[in-house]
Amino acid sequence: MSQDQVEILRKQVDEINLQILELMNKRAGLVQEIGQEKLKQGINRFDPEREREMLNLLVENNNGPFTDDTVRHLFKQIFQASLDLQKSDNKKVLLVSRKKKAEDTVITIKGVEFGGTSPILISGPCSVESYEQVREVAENHVKRGLRTLRGGAYKPRTSPYDFQGLGVEGLEILKRIGDEFNLVTISEIVTPSDLELAAKYVDVIQIGARNMQNFELLKAAGRLGHPVLLKRGLAATIEEFIYAAEYILSEGNSQVMLCERGIRTYEKATRNTLDISAVPLLKQETHLPVFVDVTHSTGRRDLLLPCAKAGLAVGSDGIMVEVHPDPDVALSDAKQQLNIPQFNKMVDDLLASGLYKQEIPVAAR
């Protein structure tokens, strides 16, 4: 066979390749239509009987040179690609996804930007115990140029006999302190019926790790339209965490922030295992602000600073840490909270690292 004849045959092969491609794409269009109709009727995408019928028909009409097994193999690959096409075609783009919104979401509350150009510190006592206790922390916040105060009014605890928080009284204290010192206040709410009341007292509603998949609470928080800080569940995958946030956004509330707070593993050296890789993953997959809770992820005062640096280094929008005037007598999380001097030392070290900048310049205080 001459070289010219080879080229002629190759051109014929190229033409047939294009014809096959055209037919495959035409087939794909029909498959998408079938997938949409199946979705409307609630029918499963995969129909093994239908696949068997198609393969039998193809083998019956196979005149070679491909063997019957080769024909089955080739068309099974086409059938699988068709199933995948139906799956991707029917999959809704999530509201939290970068595909839906490319730019970062920035939530501004009392002039504080969550998800802005500079990371912030969210700090305060684990539990609101008294006005005097919270006020002492707030006074130090003002001196250090900090703007965001966290404090638990409702405390979901492992044991039913542990301190459960002051409830409405705790919310009232946070409201009073927030107004007095112009601080953004954050507190956890555990039941849907308390959300509307809480929104009158605090600036951000926290949904904690134990309630990350409390879907009625998530939906109610979405309908409320108040800023929400959602913590990752202690055994939740990244996908489950993202879908939990989607519950809130799907109800119309786009003011959602995420918080990595450690997950439960076999390791006992720390309270939980800080999944530091979750931060860049969440920043890549979603447009929401992402924070790192170093207190609950480690449960150890000696690890708070290096883990805070790590969280900032991988791109988090801020750090959450617990501080108490006298941790030894705290009603919850006594062993892992910093006292005020220790907290100030941590702030100084973060400033010195260059990973964190002063939120309010000294001259502006």
C-alpha positions as CSV (number, residue, x, y, z in Angstrom):
1,M,0.0,0.0,0.0
2,S,1.4,3.4,-1.0
3,Q,1.7,6.3,1.3
4,D,-0.9,8.1,-0.7
5,Q,-3.4,5.3,-0.1
6,V,-2.7,5.4,3.7
7,E,-3.5,9.1,3.8
8,I,-6.7,8.5,1.8
9,L,-7.8,5.9,4.3
10,R,-6.8,8.1,7.3
11,K,-9.0,10.9,6.0
12,Q,-11.9,8.4,5.7
13,V,-11.2,7.4,9.3
14,D,-11.2,11.1,10.4
15,E,-14.5,11.7,8.6
16,I,-16.0,8.6,10.4
17,N,-14.6,9.9,13.7
18,L,-16.4,13.2,13.2
19,Q,-19.6,11.3,12.3
20,I,-19.4,9.2,15.4
21,L,-18.8,12.3,17.5
22,E,-21.8,14.0,16.0
23,L,-24.0,10.9,16.6
24,M,-22.7,10.6,20.2
25,N,-23.5,14.2,20.9
26,K,-26.9,13.8,19.4
27,R,-27.4,10.7,21.6
28,A,-26.2,12.7,24.6
29,G,-28.9,15.4,23.9
30,L,-31.6,12.7,23.9
31,V,-30.1,11.2,27.1
32,Q,-30.4,14.6,28.8
33,E,-34.0,14.9,27.8
34,I,-34.7,11.4,29.2
35,G,-32.9,12.4,32.4
36,Q,-35.0,15.5,32.8
37,E,-38.2,13.5,32.2
38,K,-37.1,10.8,34.7
39,L,-36.4,13.5,37.3
40,K,-39.9,14.9,36.9
41,Q,-41.5,11.4,37.3
42,G,-39.2,10.4,40.1
43,I,-37.8,7.5,38.2
44,N,-34.3,6.1,38.8
45,R,-31.7,7.1,36.3
46,F,-30.2,3.6,36.0
47,D,-32.4,1.0,34.3
48,P,-30.6,-2.4,34.1
49,E,-33.3,-4.0,32.0
50,R,-33.1,-1.2,29.4
51,E,-29.3,-1.5,29.3
52,R,-29.5,-5.3,28.8
53,E,-32.0,-4.8,25.9
54,M,-29.7,-2.3,24.2
55,L,-26.6,-4.5,24.5
56,N,-28.5,-7.6,23.2
57,L,-29.7,-5.6,20.2
58,L,-26.2,-4.4,19.4
59,V,-24.7,-7.9,19.7
60,E,-27.5,-9.4,17.5
61,N,-26.6,-6.8,14.8
62,N,-22.8,-7.1,15.2
63,N,-21.3,-8.2,11.9
64,G,-17.6,-7.7,13.0
65,P,-14.7,-7.3,12.9
66,F,-15.3,-6.3,16.6
67,T,-16.1,-9.3,18.8
68,D,-19.3,-9.3,20.8
69,D,-17.4,-8.7,24.1
70,T,-15.7,-5.7,22.6
71,V,-19.0,-4.2,21.5
72,R,-20.4,-4.8,24.9
73,H,-17.4,-3.1,26.5
74,L,-17.4,-0.1,24.2
75,F,-21.1,0.6,24.6
76,K,-21.1,0.1,28.4
77,Q,-18.6,2.9,28.5
78,I,-21.0,5.1,26.5
79,F,-23.9,4.1,28.7
80,Q,-21.9,5.0,31.9
81,A,-21.0,8.3,30.4
82,S,-24.7,8.9,29.7
83,L,-25.5,8.2,33.3
84,D,-22.9,10.6,34.5
85,L,-24.2,13.2,32.0
86,Q,-27.7,12.9,33.5
87,K,-26.3,13.2,37.0
88,S,-24.3,16.4,36.3
89,D,-27.2,17.8,34.3
90,N,-29.6,17.3,37.1
91,K,-27.3,18.6,39.8
92,K,-28.2,22.1,41.1
93,V,-25.4,24.6,41.5
94,L,-25.3,25.4,45.2
95,L,-25.9,29.0,46.3
96,V,-22.8,28.7,48.5
97,S,-20.6,27.7,45.5
98,R,-18.0,29.7,43.8
99,K,-19.7,28.6,40.5
100,K,-22.8,30.6,41.6
101,K,-20.9,33.6,43.0
102,A,-17.2,34.1,42.1
103,E,-16.4,37.0,44.4
104,D,-16.0,36.7,48.2
105,T,-19.0,37.4,50.4
106,V,-18.2,40.2,52.8
107,I,-20.7,40.8,55.7
108,T,-20.5,44.2,57.4
109,I,-21.9,44.6,60.9
110,K,-21.4,47.8,62.9
111,G,-18.5,48.7,60.5
112,V,-16.8,45.3,61.0
113,E,-16.1,43.4,57.8
114,F,-16.3,39.6,58.1
115,G,-14.6,38.2,55.1
116,G,-12.9,41.5,54.2
117,T,-9.3,42.3,53.4
118,S,-8.1,41.9,56.9
119,P,-8.7,39.0,59.4
120,I,-10.4,39.7,62.7
121,L,-10.4,38.1,66.1
122,I,-13.7,36.8,67.5
123,S,-13.1,36.4,71.3
124,G,-14.9,36.3,74.6
125,P,-15.9,33.9,77.4
126,C,-17.3,30.5,76.7
127,S,-20.4,31.3,78.8
128,V,-22.0,34.5,79.8
129,E,-21.9,34.3,83.6
130,S,-22.5,37.9,84.7
131,Y,-22.5,41.5,83.5
132,E,-19.3,42.2,85.4
133,Q,-17.5,39.2,83.8
134,V,-18.4,40.1,80.3
135,R,-17.7,43.8,80.9
136,E,-14.2,43.1,82.0
137,V,-13.5,41.3,78.7
138,A,-15.2,44.0,76.7
139,E,-13.1,46.8,78.3
140,N,-10.0,44.9,77.3
141,H,-11.3,44.5,73.8
142,V,-11.6,48.3,73.5
143,K,-8.1,48.8,74.8
144,R,-6.8,46.3,72.2
145,G,-8.7,47.7,69.3
146,L,-11.0,44.6,69.0
147,R,-14.6,44.8,67.8
148,T,-16.1,41.3,68.1
149,L,-17.3,39.7,71.3
150,R,-18.5,36.1,71.6
151,G,-20.3,34.7,74.6
152,G,-22.6,31.7,75.2
153,A,-26.1,32.5,76.6
154,Y,-27.4,29.0,75.7
155,K,-24.9,26.1,76.2
156,P,-25.5,22.7,74.7
157,R,-23.5,20.5,77.0
158,T,-22.5,16.8,76.8
159,S,-23.9,16.2,80.3
160,P,-27.4,17.4,81.2
161,Y,-26.1,18.3,84.7
162,D,-23.5,20.8,83.4
163,F,-24.1,24.6,83.3
164,Q,-26.5,25.3,80.4
165,G,-26.2,29.1,80.2
166,L,-28.2,32.0,81.5
167,G,-30.6,32.0,78.6
168,V,-32.4,35.3,78.0
169,E,-30.5,36.9,80.8
170,G,-27.3,36.2,79.0
171,L,-28.6,37.7,75.8
172,E,-29.6,40.8,77.7
173,I,-26.1,41.1,79.1
174,L,-24.6,40.8,75.6
175,K,-27.0,43.4,74.3
176,R,-26.1,45.9,77.0
177,I,-22.3,45.3,76.6
178,G,-22.6,45.5,72.8
179,D,-24.3,48.8,72.9
180,E,-22.1,50.2,75.7
181,F,-18.8,49.4,73.9
182,N,-20.0,49.3,70.2
183,L,-19.0,45.7,69.8
184,V,-20.4,43.1,67.5
185,T,-21.9,40.3,69.6
186,I,-22.1,36.6,68.8
187,S,-24.0,34.0,70.7
188,E,-25.2,30.4,70.1
189,I,-28.9,29.6,69.7
190,V,-30.0,26.0,69.9
191,T,-33.8,26.0,69.2
192,P,-35.7,27.6,66.3
193,S,-38.2,29.2,68.7
194,D,-35.5,31.3,70.3
195,L,-34.1,32.8,67.0
196,E,-36.4,35.8,66.7
197,L,-35.8,36.8,70.3
198,A,-32.1,36.3,70.0
199,A,-32.0,38.5,66.9
200,K,-33.2,41.4,69.0
201,Y,-30.2,41.1,71.4
202,V,-27.2,39.9,69.4
203,D,-25.7,40.8,66.1
204,V,-24.7,37.3,64.9
205,I,-26.4,34.0,65.7
206,Q,-24.1,31.1,66.1
207,I,-25.2,27.6,65.2
208,G,-22.9,25.3,67.0
209,A,-21.2,22.0,66.1
210,R,-23.8,19.9,67.8
211,N,-26.6,21.6,65.8
212,M,-24.9,21.8,62.4
213,Q,-27.4,19.2,61.0
214,N,-30.4,20.5,63.0
215,F,-32.2,21.1,59.7
216,E,-35.2,22.9,61.2
217,L,-32.9,25.3,63.0
218,L,-30.9,25.9,59.8
219,K,-34.1,26.6,57.8
220,A,-35.5,28.9,60.5
221,A,-32.2,30.8,60.6
222,G,-32.4,31.2,56.9
223,R,-35.9,32.6,57.0
224,L,-34.9,35.0,59.8
225,G,-32.3,36.8,57.6
226,H,-30.0,37.6,60.5
227,P,-26.2,37.1,60.2
228,V,-25.2,33.5,61.1
229,L,-21.9,31.9,62.1
230,L,-22.2,28.1,61.4
231,K,-19.7,25.8,63.0
232,R,-18.7,22.5,61.5
233,G,-20.0,19.4,63.2
234,L,-17.5,17.3,65.1
235,A,-18.0,14.3,62.7
236,A,-19.1,16.2,59.6
237,T,-17.4,15.9,56.2
238,I,-16.7,19.1,54.2
239,E,-19.6,18.2,51.9
240,E,-22.0,17.9,54.8
241,F,-20.8,21.2,56.2
242,I,-21.3,22.9,52.9
243,Y,-24.8,21.5,52.5
244,A,-25.7,22.7,56.0
245,A,-24.8,26.2,55.0
246,E,-26.8,25.7,51.8
247,Y,-29.9,25.0,54.0
248,I,-29.6,28.6,55.4
249,L,-28.9,30.2,52.0
250,S,-31.7,28.3,50.3
251,E,-34.2,30.0,52.7
252,G,-33.0,33.5,51.5
253,N,-30.3,34.4,54.1
254,S,-26.9,35.1,52.4
255,Q,-25.3,36.4,55.6
256,V,-23.5,33.2,56.5
257,M,-20.1,32.6,57.9
258,L,-18.4,29.2,58.4
259,C,-16.2,28.1,61.3
260,E,-13.8,25.2,61.4
261,R,-13.6,24.0,65.0
262,G,-12.0,20.6,64.8
263,I,-13.3,17.2,64.2
264,R,-13.4,14.0,66.2
265,T,-10.7,11.5,65.3
266,Y,-8.8,8.7,67.1
267,E,-6.3,11.3,68.5
268,K,-6.5,12.1,72.2
269,A,-3.7,14.6,72.5
270,T,-6.1,17.4,71.7
271,R,-9.8,17.9,72.4
272,N,-10.5,17.6,68.7
273,T,-8.3,17.5,65.6
274,L,-8.0,20.8,63.8
275,D,-8.6,20.1,60.1
276,I,-6.5,23.0,58.8
277,S,-6.9,21.9,55.2
278,A,-10.6,22.6,55.5
279,V,-9.9,26.4,55.4
280,P,-8.5,26.5,51.9
281,L,-11.0,23.9,50.7
282,L,-13.9,26.0,52.0
283,K,-12.4,29.2,50.6
284,Q,-12.0,27.4,47.2
285,E,-15.4,25.8,47.1
286,T,-17.5,28.5,48.6
287,H,-17.6,32.3,48.6
288,L,-18.4,32.5,52.4
289,P,-16.1,33.9,55.1
290,V,-14.3,31.1,56.9
291,F,-13.0,31.3,60.5
292,V,-11.0,28.9,62.8
293,D,-12.0,28.2,66.4
294,V,-8.6,27.3,68.0
295,T,-10.1,26.9,71.5
296,H,-12.5,24.0,70.7
297,S,-10.3,22.4,68.1
298,T,-7.3,22.0,70.5
299,G,-8.7,22.4,74.0
300,R,-5.1,23.4,75.0
301,R,-3.9,26.8,75.9
302,D,-0.3,26.0,74.8
303,L,-1.5,25.3,71.2
304,L,-3.8,28.3,70.7
305,L,-1.1,30.6,69.3
306,P,0.5,28.2,66.8
307,C,-2.9,27.0,65.6
308,A,-4.1,30.6,65.2
309,K,-1.0,31.4,63.1
310,A,-1.7,28.3,61.0
311,G,-5.3,29.3,60.5
312,L,-4.3,32.8,59.3
313,A,-1.5,31.5,57.2
314,V,-3.8,29.2,55.1
315,G,-6.2,32.1,54.4
316,S,-8.9,32.1,57.1
317,D,-10.9,35.4,57.6
318,G,-10.2,35.3,61.3
319,I,-9.7,33.4,64.5
320,M,-12.1,32.5,67.3
321,V,-10.7,32.1,70.8
322,E,-12.1,32.1,74.3
323,V,-11.0,34.5,77.0
324,H,-12.3,34.8,80.6
325,P,-11.3,37.1,83.5
326,D,-10.6,34.1,85.7
327,P,-10.7,30.8,83.8
328,D,-10.1,28.7,86.9
329,V,-13.6,29.5,88.2
330,A,-15.3,29.5,84.8
331,L,-18.6,27.6,84.7
332,S,-17.7,26.0,81.3
333,D,-14.5,25.1,79.5
334,A,-12.3,26.3,82.4
335,K,-9.2,24.5,81.2
336,Q,-9.0,25.8,77.7
337,Q,-9.9,29.5,78.1
338,L,-7.2,32.2,78.3
339,N,-7.1,34.8,81.0
340,I,-6.9,38.5,79.9
341,P,-3.0,38.8,80.2
342,Q,-2.6,35.5,78.3
343,F,-5.0,36.7,75.6
344,N,-3.2,40.0,75.3
345,K,0.1,38.2,74.9
346,M,-1.5,36.1,72.1
347,V,-2.7,39.3,70.3
348,D,0.8,40.8,70.6
349,D,2.4,37.6,69.2
350,L,-0.1,37.6,66.3
351,L,0.6,41.2,65.5
352,A,4.3,40.5,65.6
353,S,3.9,37.6,63.2
354,G,2.5,39.9,60.5
355,L,-0.4,37.6,59.9
356,Y,-2.8,39.8,61.8
357,K,-3.2,43.6,61.8
358,Q,-4.6,45.9,64.4
359,E,-8.4,46.1,63.8
360,I,-8.7,49.7,65.1
361,P,-5.5,51.8,64.9
362,V,-4.4,53.3,68.2
363,A,-5.1,56.8,67.0
364,A,-8.7,56.0,66.3
365,R,-9.5,54.6,69.7
